[in-house]
Amino acid sequence: MSLETFLLRVDRLAGGRGSGIMISEDARTHPKTVRAFRWITWLLVAELVIGVGALVVAMLLATNGESVGFAVWMRTVVVLGMTVTLFYFAWRAKLGWRWGYQRLRLFAQIFPVITLVMAAIPGLYPAWMVTEQIIFSLIMIGIADFLTSDHMREAYRKPAPTT
């Protein structure tokens, strides 16, 4: 089985019924689409750096004998896993798969809300992690902003039904 065949199976799981829908080549290679994904990729790299940084801080604190709560460890693992998933969605969307765009846009709009609500729970996270979550949310809002632009919504619009 080739890598692309395997990835198409993963796409079917992640994308569901609409996993086979691609946007036009013109929309995919349009300068605004290319520019948006260039920015989205860099913003996701920033998210990854922040996630790895949070893990390093937690490990350093634990190594120095400070108590690092379960919520902090869980948050770091979830953020890293989520970021890898978002890279996959962005990669598939950049190739023209509509489902990848839809998933990336959905998560970019939902995760900042969840993250900020969790950061607002008193005592759940230490101050450094609350700051990390706020920065994470702001970057995700930036990704969502690119994805919800008029151009991107038009490029990835649902195709008209065929009769």
Phi, psi and omega in degrees: 000130179284163179299318181295323177297316177298315181295326177295327175291318176298317178303319181298321177292315184282326186262345179068213185302325183270017186293342182266004184271125177245153175276168180293155178298322178298316180292321182293323184262004179301140181306324179292324177292313180300315180297318180300315181289333174296313178295316181300318179299314179296322178293323176292324175298318177299319177299317179297316179298317179296318179296315178295321177300319178296320178296317179297316179299315180299318179294319178297316178298315180295321178296326179274010174088003178279151180282124176244115186292161179302321181299324179293314180297316180297318180299316181296318180294316181296316181297317180294316178297318180295319181295320177298318178298318180294324175299318180296313179301316181296318180298314181292322178296319179298329177284350177111002180283119183297321182299323180297317176299314181299315181293316180299315180296315180301309183291326178294336179270329183274316186302320178299323179296311180299315182298316181291324177296316180295323179294335182277351179286116184300130174080355181291317181235152173291164185303321181297325180283327175299317177298317178300319181293323179294316178296316177304314181296318180297320178293318178297323176296323175297318177297314179299324179298316177298317185289335182260011177296157179304317181298312184293321178296323177289317181298324184253022181296157179292133180291150178294142180294144178264143181251000000 
